[in-house]
Amino acid sequence: MLQHARTLATTGLLAAGFALGVTALTLKAADGGHPALDIALSTTTGFLFLLAGAVAHVRRPANPIGVLIALAGVALFLEDLQFTRNPVLYTIAVPLRAASSPVIAHLVLAFPHGRLRSRWERLLVAAAYLVVLGSGGVGLLVNADPRDLLAVSSGTAAAAVADRVLDLAATAISAGVVVALLYRWLSGRLPQRRLLSPVIVIALSGALASGAGTALGAGHPLSAPLLQAYRILFCLWPLAFLVGVLRARVGNAEMIRLLLERDGTGLAALVQDDEVWKDSRSIDALNAAAGLVLDNQRLTAELEQRLAEVRASRARLVAAGDEERRRIERDLHDGAQQRLVSVVLLLRMAGRRHGAELPPEVRALLAGTVEELQTAITELRELARGIRPAILTEAGLVPAVRSLADRIPMEVALSVGTVPRLDAAVEATAYFVTSEALTNALKHAQTDRADVRIAVDGARLRVEVTDRGAGGASVEGGSGLAGLRDRVQALGGELDVTSGPGGTTVRAVIPLGS
């Protein structure tokens, strides 16, 4: 409904503007006091505003900027009605002698959105309309021209004061409009600067030319050319608005950048700005950019799902490995170890029962066999304990590490916080990190002391083993630490090794939720 009303308003303004343009051209030509170039420039300017308004409305039917551009052309032609000899038309035209000034100020501040966005802009535009129309009304009452049907005084002094007030107010309002325009350009994004640049360039150039020409005075040889340059620049101004309307779209790179902003404010601003949103090419670019973003999000989701599957698979492999370790431990304990113990018992029983009947060399061989079997049992027991200590399963991480520190032939300073029973995979991984780090320190670090710190930090378990040895440890090259790093990462954790001449520190951080 609103868009239909704008279409009707634009159509009405275009029809009225065309009729007023023809009338203004006829009146100026009949007046005889205007140069042909001046008539041509002023008429061309008005019709260019009408044309730019029509194109802007067709290009942006939902944006009221087209109505404002067309209204500027109508206001320019209304000013020329003051050249009529008809008293009624002249009386109507006197208050509108500067009608284009507030309309153009409104257009400049509303461009390209078609609406005033700040209280300062609304106050500035309201002041422009009030001053121009108010001073025009005063001028209507104190006009000395006999064509003015409403004049109550013919005093030239009052008319001069009204004109002076109008000039000062127009200068102040023009300065405010220029400042607001420059502020918007400096604080705007690249697309907005691109739209405002032609309008600002022509406005500043025209203001400089007009101001310089007026300051030099009518008698200066450069005054007339400068004022003529101002009229030419003013004639080009509707084309600057039209260029802004035609360029009012966002490039694909800017579109994608806005779409990818995490907080979404860029996309919201993009959708709200009519000058970029209502363009079919911008909509196509937005569709393409949105498609890229959606594809990126889909691929990211798929990648995250695959990574989650990989982590879960690695965790299952770790759990399966631990379960296999426990099975081998049980098999060694209940199978081979028990058989060897039985053999030792049988040999000892045979030695006690028949030792006296055996030759000395056979008794010695039997005793040596029992010792070798006992050594094999001890090594097998140590092997089973290395696969997965029974104390780790039964008592937990801290008792298992304490047992490890007691067995290892070096001084171990153990510092542990409150560590409850944890997931079996987490406990086993932390234990093997500690065991591997202490074993490496014992074998390669050339030191007799190591520090072990274990603590629960929020939702993570931290394990740190430090020695003051020769250094040189690395997780590369297929070492035991490399395998432990894979095991830690399988649980979603990280293993870090810092090693140098001052010693080695192995740190592992393992999530408790694994």
C-alpha positions as CSV (number, residue, x, y, z in Angstrom):
1,M,0.0,0.0,0.0
2,L,2.8,2.5,0.9
3,Q,4.7,1.6,-2.2
4,H,1.6,2.2,-4.3
5,A,1.1,5.6,-2.6
6,R,4.7,6.5,-3.4
7,T,4.1,5.6,-7.1
8,L,1.1,7.8,-7.2
9,A,3.0,10.7,-5.5
10,T,5.9,10.4,-7.9
11,T,3.6,10.3,-10.9
12,G,1.8,13.4,-9.7
13,L,5.0,15.2,-9.0
14,L,6.4,14.3,-12.5
15,A,3.3,15.6,-14.2
16,A,3.2,18.8,-12.1
17,G,6.9,19.3,-12.5
18,F,6.7,18.9,-16.3
19,A,3.9,21.4,-16.5
20,L,5.7,23.8,-14.2
21,G,8.9,23.4,-16.1
22,V,7.2,24.4,-19.4
23,T,5.6,27.4,-17.6
24,A,8.8,28.5,-15.9
25,L,10.7,28.3,-19.2
26,T,8.0,30.4,-20.9
27,L,7.9,33.0,-18.0
28,K,11.7,33.4,-18.0
29,A,11.9,33.8,-21.7
30,A,9.1,36.4,-21.7
31,D,10.6,38.3,-18.8
32,G,13.6,39.3,-20.9
33,G,16.0,39.8,-18.0
34,H,17.7,36.4,-18.0
35,P,20.6,35.3,-20.2
36,A,19.9,32.3,-22.5
37,L,22.5,30.2,-20.7
38,D,21.0,30.9,-17.3
39,I,17.5,29.9,-18.6
40,A,18.9,26.7,-20.2
41,L,20.8,25.7,-17.1
42,S,18.0,26.3,-14.7
43,T,15.4,24.5,-16.8
44,T,17.8,21.6,-17.5
45,T,18.5,21.3,-13.8
46,G,14.8,21.1,-12.9
47,F,14.1,18.5,-15.6
48,L,17.2,16.5,-14.6
49,F,15.8,16.3,-11.0
50,L,12.5,15.1,-12.4
51,L,14.2,12.5,-14.5
52,A,16.5,11.3,-11.7
53,G,13.4,11.1,-9.4
54,A,11.6,8.9,-11.9
55,V,14.6,6.6,-12.4
56,A,15.2,6.4,-8.7
57,H,11.6,5.4,-8.1
58,V,11.6,2.7,-10.8
59,R,14.9,1.4,-9.4
60,R,13.9,1.7,-5.8
61,P,10.1,1.6,-5.5
62,A,10.3,0.9,-1.8
63,N,12.6,3.8,-1.1
64,P,11.1,7.3,-0.9
65,I,14.3,8.9,-2.2
66,G,12.7,9.1,-5.7
67,V,9.9,11.2,-4.4
68,L,12.3,13.6,-2.8
69,I,14.4,14.0,-5.9
70,A,11.4,14.7,-8.0
71,L,10.1,17.2,-5.4
72,A,13.4,19.1,-5.7
73,G,12.7,19.6,-9.4
74,V,9.1,20.7,-8.7
75,A,10.4,23.2,-6.1
76,L,12.9,24.7,-8.5
77,F,10.2,25.4,-11.1
78,L,7.9,26.8,-8.4
79,E,10.6,29.5,-7.7
80,D,10.3,30.7,-11.3
81,L,6.6,31.5,-10.9
82,Q,7.7,34.8,-9.4
83,F,8.3,36.1,-12.9
84,T,4.6,35.9,-13.9
85,R,2.6,39.0,-14.5
86,N,-0.5,37.4,-13.1
87,P,-1.1,38.8,-9.6
88,V,-2.6,35.6,-8.2
89,L,0.3,33.4,-9.4
90,Y,2.8,36.0,-8.2
91,T,1.1,36.1,-4.7
92,I,1.4,32.3,-4.6
93,A,5.0,32.4,-5.8
94,V,6.4,35.0,-3.4
95,P,6.6,32.6,-0.3
96,L,8.1,30.0,-2.6
97,R,11.0,32.1,-4.0
98,A,13.5,29.8,-2.2
99,A,11.4,26.6,-2.1
100,S,14.1,24.4,-3.4
101,S,16.5,25.1,-0.5
102,P,14.8,23.1,2.3
103,V,13.8,20.4,-0.2
104,I,17.4,19.9,-1.3
105,A,18.6,20.0,2.3
106,H,16.1,17.3,3.1
107,L,17.2,15.3,0.0
108,V,20.9,15.5,0.8
109,L,20.4,14.4,4.5
110,A,17.9,11.6,3.5
111,F,20.1,10.3,0.7
112,P,20.3,7.4,-0.1
113,H,18.0,5.8,2.5
114,G,15.1,8.2,1.9
115,R,14.6,8.9,5.5
116,L,16.2,11.1,8.2
117,R,18.0,8.9,10.7
118,S,19.0,11.2,13.6
119,R,17.4,13.9,15.7
120,W,20.0,16.4,14.5
121,E,19.1,15.8,10.8
122,R,15.4,16.1,11.6
123,L,15.9,19.4,13.5
124,L,18.1,20.7,10.6
125,V,15.5,19.9,8.0
126,A,12.6,21.3,10.1
127,A,14.5,24.5,10.6
128,A,15.2,24.8,6.9
129,Y,11.5,24.5,6.0
130,L,10.5,26.8,8.9
131,V,13.0,29.6,8.0
132,V,12.4,29.5,4.3
133,L,8.7,29.4,4.4
134,G,8.5,31.8,7.4
135,S,10.7,34.4,5.8
136,G,8.8,33.9,2.5
137,G,5.5,34.6,4.4
138,V,7.0,37.8,5.9
139,G,8.3,38.9,2.5
140,L,4.8,38.4,1.2
141,L,3.4,40.8,3.7
142,V,6.0,43.6,3.3
143,N,6.4,43.3,-0.5
144,A,6.4,46.6,-2.5
145,D,5.5,44.9,-5.8
146,P,2.0,45.8,-6.9
147,R,1.3,42.3,-8.0
148,D,1.4,41.1,-4.4
149,L,-2.3,40.9,-3.4
150,L,-1.5,40.3,0.3
151,A,1.0,43.0,1.0
152,V,0.2,45.1,4.0
153,S,3.3,47.2,3.9
154,S,5.5,48.4,1.0
155,G,8.5,49.3,3.2
156,T,11.7,48.3,1.5
157,A,13.6,48.3,4.9
158,A,11.4,45.5,6.2
159,A,11.8,43.5,3.0
160,A,15.5,44.0,3.2
161,V,15.6,42.7,6.8
162,A,13.5,39.6,5.7
163,D,15.9,38.9,2.9
164,R,18.9,39.3,5.1
165,V,17.5,36.9,7.7
166,L,16.8,34.4,5.0
167,D,20.3,34.7,3.6
168,L,21.9,34.2,7.1
169,A,19.7,31.3,8.0
170,A,20.2,29.7,4.6
171,T,24.0,30.0,5.1
172,A,23.9,28.4,8.5
173,I,21.6,25.6,7.4
174,S,23.8,24.9,4.4
175,A,26.9,24.7,6.6
176,G,25.0,22.3,8.9
177,V,24.0,20.1,6.0
178,V,27.6,20.0,4.7
179,V,29.0,19.1,8.1
180,A,26.4,16.3,8.5
181,L,27.2,15.0,5.1
182,L,30.9,14.9,5.7
183,Y,30.4,13.2,9.1
184,R,28.3,10.5,7.5
185,W,30.9,10.0,4.8
186,L,33.8,9.8,7.2
187,S,31.9,7.4,9.6
188,G,30.3,5.3,7.0
189,R,31.3,2.0,5.4
190,L,32.9,1.7,2.0
191,P,29.5,1.1,0.2
192,Q,28.0,4.3,1.8
193,R,31.1,6.3,0.9
194,R,30.8,5.2,-2.7
195,L,27.3,6.4,-2.8
196,L,27.9,9.8,-1.2
197,S,31.1,10.7,-2.9
198,P,29.6,12.2,-6.1
199,V,27.0,14.2,-4.1
200,I,29.7,15.5,-1.7
201,V,32.2,16.4,-4.5
202,I,29.6,18.4,-6.4
203,A,28.2,20.0,-3.3
204,L,31.6,21.2,-2.0
205,S,32.7,22.4,-5.4
206,G,29.5,24.3,-5.9
207,A,29.7,25.8,-2.5
208,L,33.3,26.9,-3.0
209,A,32.5,28.4,-6.4
210,S,29.4,30.2,-5.1
211,G,31.1,31.5,-2.0
212,A,34.1,32.7,-3.8
213,G,32.0,34.5,-6.4
214,T,29.9,36.2,-3.8
215,A,32.9,37.2,-1.7
216,L,34.7,38.8,-4.7
217,G,31.7,41.0,-5.5
218,A,29.9,41.8,-8.7
219,G,32.6,44.0,-10.0
220,H,35.4,41.5,-9.9
221,P,36.2,39.8,-13.3
222,L,36.2,36.3,-11.7
223,S,32.9,36.7,-9.9
224,A,30.7,36.0,-13.0
225,P,32.7,32.9,-14.1
226,L,32.6,31.5,-10.6
227,L,28.9,32.0,-10.3
228,Q,28.4,30.5,-13.7
229,A,30.5,27.4,-12.6
230,Y,28.3,27.1,-9.6
231,R,25.2,27.0,-11.9
232,I,26.8,24.3,-14.0
233,L,27.7,22.3,-11.0
234,F,24.2,22.7,-9.6
235,C,22.9,21.4,-12.9
236,L,25.1,18.3,-12.5
237,W,23.8,17.6,-9.0
238,P,20.7,15.6,-9.9
239,L,23.0,13.4,-12.0
240,A,25.1,12.8,-8.9
241,F,22.0,11.6,-7.0
242,L,21.1,9.4,-9.9
243,V,24.6,7.9,-10.1
244,G,24.3,7.1,-6.4
245,V,21.0,5.4,-6.9
246,L,22.4,3.4,-9.8
247,R,25.5,2.4,-7.8
248,A,23.5,1.5,-4.7
249,R,24.6,-2.0,-4.3
250,V,27.2,-4.0,-2.3
251,G,30.0,-5.9,-4.0
252,N,30.2,-9.7,-3.4
253,A,33.3,-9.4,-1.2
254,E,31.7,-6.8,1.1
255,M,28.5,-9.0,1.1
256,I,30.3,-12.1,2.2
257,R,32.3,-10.2,4.8
258,L,29.0,-8.9,6.3
259,L,27.4,-12.3,6.2
260,L,30.4,-13.9,7.9
261,E,30.3,-11.4,10.8
262,R,29.9,-13.5,14.0
263,D,27.4,-11.2,15.7
264,G,25.2,-10.8,12.6
265,T,25.0,-7.0,13.0
266,G,26.6,-6.5,9.6
267,L,23.9,-8.6,7.9
268,A,21.2,-6.8,9.8
269,A,22.5,-3.4,8.7
270,L,22.7,-4.7,5.1
271,V,19.1,-5.9,5.1
272,Q,17.9,-2.6,6.6
273,D,19.6,-0.4,4.1
274,D,17.2,0.1,1.2
275,E,20.0,1.4,-1.1
276,V,21.7,-2.0,-1.1
277,W,18.8,-4.3,-0.4
278,K,16.3,-3.3,-2.9
279,D,18.5,-3.8,-5.9
280,S,18.0,-6.9,-7.9
281,R,21.7,-7.3,-8.5
282,S,22.4,-7.0,-4.8
283,I,19.7,-9.6,-4.1
284,D,21.4,-11.9,-6.6
285,A,24.8,-11.3,-5.0
286,L,23.2,-11.8,-1.6
287,N,21.7,-15.1,-2.7
288,A,25.1,-16.2,-4.1
289,A,26.9,-15.1,-0.9
290,A,24.3,-16.7,1.3
291,G,24.7,-19.9,-0.7
292,L,28.5,-19.8,-0.1
293,V,28.0,-19.2,3.6
294,L,25.5,-22.0,3.9
295,D,27.8,-24.4,2.0
296,N,30.7,-23.3,4.3
297,Q,28.5,-23.9,7.4
298,R,27.4,-27.3,6.0
299,L,31.0,-28.4,5.3
300,T,32.1,-27.1,8.7
301,A,29.4,-29.1,10.4
302,E,30.3,-32.2,8.4
303,L,34.0,-31.7,9.2
304,E,33.2,-31.3,12.9
305,Q,31.1,-34.4,12.8
306,R,33.9,-36.3,11.1
307,L,36.4,-35.0,13.7
308,A,34.0,-36.1,16.5
309,E,33.8,-39.5,14.9
310,V,37.6,-39.7,14.7
311,R,38.0,-38.7,18.3
312,A,35.4,-41.2,19.4
313,S,37.1,-43.9,17.2
314,R,40.5,-43.1,18.8
315,A,38.9,-43.2,22.3
316,R,37.4,-46.6,21.5
317,L,40.8,-47.8,20.3
318,V,42.4,-46.6,23.5
319,A,39.7,-48.3,25.5
320,A,40.1,-51.5,23.5
321,G,43.9,-51.4,24.0
322,D,43.4,-51.0,27.7
323,E,40.9,-53.9,27.8
324,E,43.4,-56.0,25.8
325,R,46.2,-55.0,28.3
326,R,43.9,-56.2,31.2
327,R,43.2,-59.4,29.3
328,I,46.9,-60.1,28.7
329,E,47.6,-59.3,32.3
330,R,45.0,-61.7,33.5
331,D,46.2,-64.4,31.1
332,L,49.8,-64.0,32.2
333,H,48.8,-64.0,35.9
334,D,46.3,-66.9,35.7
335,G,48.0,-68.8,32.9
336,A,51.8,-68.7,32.3
337,Q,52.7,-67.3,35.7
338,Q,50.7,-69.9,37.6
339,R,52.1,-72.7,35.5
340,L,55.6,-71.6,36.1
341,V,54.9,-71.3,39.9
342,S,53.5,-74.9,39.7
343,V,56.7,-76.1,38.0
344,V,58.9,-74.5,40.6
345,L,56.8,-76.1,43.4
346,L,57.1,-79.5,41.7
347,L,60.8,-79.2,41.2
348,R,61.3,-78.1,44.8
349,M,59.2,-81.1,46.0
350,A,61.1,-83.5,43.8
351,G,64.4,-82.1,45.2
352,R,63.2,-82.6,48.8
353,R,62.0,-86.1,48.2
354,H,64.7,-87.5,46.0
355,G,67.6,-85.1,46.5
356,A,69.6,-87.6,48.5
357,E,69.3,-90.2,45.8
358,L,70.4,-87.9,43.0
359,P,74.0,-87.3,42.0
360,P,75.5,-83.9,43.1
361,E,75.6,-82.6,39.5
362,V,71.9,-83.3,39.1
363,R,71.0,-81.6,42.3
364,A,73.0,-78.6,41.3
365,L,71.2,-78.6,37.9
366,L,67.8,-78.9,39.6
367,A,68.6,-76.0,41.9
368,G,69.8,-73.9,39.0
369,T,66.6,-74.6,37.1
370,V,64.4,-73.6,40.1
371,E,66.4,-70.3,40.3
372,E,65.9,-69.6,36.6
373,L,62.2,-70.3,36.8
374,Q,61.9,-68.0,39.8
375,T,63.7,-65.3,37.8
376,A,61.3,-65.9,34.9
377,I,58.4,-65.6,37.3
378,T,59.7,-62.3,38.7
379,E,60.3,-60.9,35.2
380,L,56.8,-62.1,34.1
381,R,55.3,-60.4,37.1
382,E,57.1,-57.2,36.3
383,L,55.9,-57.5,32.7
384,A,52.3,-57.9,33.7
385,R,52.6,-55.0,36.1
386,G,54.0,-52.8,33.2
387,I,51.1,-53.7,31.0
388,R,48.6,-52.4,33.5
389,P,49.3,-52.5,37.2
390,A,46.6,-54.2,39.2
391,I,46.8,-51.4,41.8
392,L,45.7,-48.9,39.1
393,T,42.5,-50.9,38.5
394,E,41.9,-51.6,42.2
395,A,43.0,-48.3,44.0
396,G,43.2,-45.7,41.3
397,L,45.8,-43.3,39.8
398,V,47.4,-41.8,42.9
399,P,48.2,-45.1,44.7
400,A,49.5,-46.5,41.4
401,V,51.9,-43.6,40.9
402,R,53.0,-43.8,44.6
403,S,53.8,-47.5,44.0
404,L,55.7,-46.6,40.8
405,A,57.7,-43.9,42.7
406,D,58.6,-46.4,45.4
407,R,59.8,-49.0,43.0
408,I,61.9,-46.8,40.7
409,P,65.6,-46.5,41.8
410,M,65.7,-42.7,42.0
411,E,64.3,-40.0,44.3
412,V,60.8,-38.9,43.2
413,A,59.1,-35.9,44.8
414,L,55.4,-36.5,44.4
415,S,52.9,-33.7,44.7
416,V,49.2,-34.6,44.2
417,G,46.0,-32.7,44.9
418,T,42.6,-34.2,45.6
419,V,42.3,-36.6,42.7
420,P,39.1,-38.8,42.9
421,R,38.6,-42.0,40.9
422,L,38.5,-41.1,37.2
423,D,37.5,-42.8,34.0
424,A,39.7,-45.9,33.5
425,A,41.1,-44.6,30.2
426,V,42.1,-41.2,31.8
427,E,43.7,-42.9,34.8
428,A,45.6,-45.4,32.5
429,T,46.8,-42.6,30.2
430,A,48.0,-40.4,33.1
431,Y,49.8,-43.4,34.7
432,F,51.6,-44.3,31.5
433,V,52.7,-40.7,30.9
434,T,54.2,-40.6,34.4
435,S,55.8,-44.0,34.0
436,E,57.3,-43.2,30.6
437,A,58.6,-39.8,31.7
438,L,60.3,-41.3,34.9
439,T,61.7,-44.2,32.9
440,N,63.3,-41.7,30.4
441,A,64.7,-39.6,33.2
442,L,66.2,-42.7,34.8
443,K,67.7,-44.0,31.5
444,H,68.8,-40.8,29.7
445,A,68.7,-37.7,31.9
446,Q,71.7,-38.6,34.1
447,T,69.9,-37.4,37.2
448,D,68.8,-38.9,40.5
449,R,65.7,-36.8,41.1
450,A,62.4,-36.1,39.4
451,D,59.3,-34.1,40.4
452,V,55.8,-35.4,39.7
453,R,52.7,-33.1,40.0
454,I,49.2,-34.4,39.5
455,A,46.1,-32.3,40.0
456,V,42.5,-31.9,38.8
457,D,42.0,-28.4,37.3
458,G,38.3,-27.9,36.6
459,A,37.3,-30.4,34.0
460,R,40.9,-31.4,33.2
461,L,43.6,-33.6,34.8
462,R,47.1,-32.1,34.7
463,V,50.2,-34.3,34.9
464,E,53.7,-32.8,35.0
465,V,57.0,-34.7,35.4
466,T,60.2,-32.6,35.6
467,D,63.8,-33.6,35.9
468,R,67.0,-31.5,36.1
469,G,69.0,-33.8,33.8
470,A,70.8,-33.5,30.5
471,G,67.7,-32.9,28.4
472,G,67.3,-34.1,24.8
473,A,63.9,-35.7,25.1
474,S,61.6,-35.4,22.1
475,V,58.2,-36.7,21.0
476,E,59.5,-37.2,17.5
477,G,61.3,-40.2,16.0
478,G,59.0,-43.0,17.1
479,S,59.9,-42.7,20.8
480,G,57.6,-43.8,23.6
481,L,56.5,-40.2,24.2
482,A,55.2,-40.1,20.6
483,G,52.9,-43.0,21.3
484,L,51.8,-41.4,24.5
485,R,51.0,-38.2,22.7
486,D,48.7,-40.1,20.3
487,R,47.0,-41.7,23.3
488,V,46.5,-38.3,25.1
489,Q,45.2,-36.7,21.9
490,A,42.8,-39.6,21.5
491,L,41.2,-38.5,24.7
492,G,41.0,-34.9,23.5
493,G,44.0,-33.8,25.5
494,E,47.5,-32.4,24.8
495,L,51.0,-33.6,25.5
496,D,53.8,-31.1,25.6
497,V,57.5,-31.9,26.1
498,T,60.0,-29.1,26.9
499,S,63.6,-30.3,27.0
500,G,67.0,-28.6,27.1
501,P,70.3,-28.5,28.9
502,G,68.5,-27.5,32.1
503,G,66.2,-30.6,32.2
504,T,63.0,-31.9,30.7
505,T,59.4,-31.3,31.5
506,V,56.6,-33.5,30.3
507,R,53.1,-32.0,30.6
508,A,49.9,-33.7,29.8
509,V,46.4,-32.1,30.0
510,I,43.6,-34.7,29.8
511,P,39.8,-33.8,29.8
512,L,37.9,-35.7,32.5
513,G,34.9,-36.2,30.3
514,S,36.5,-38.6,28.0
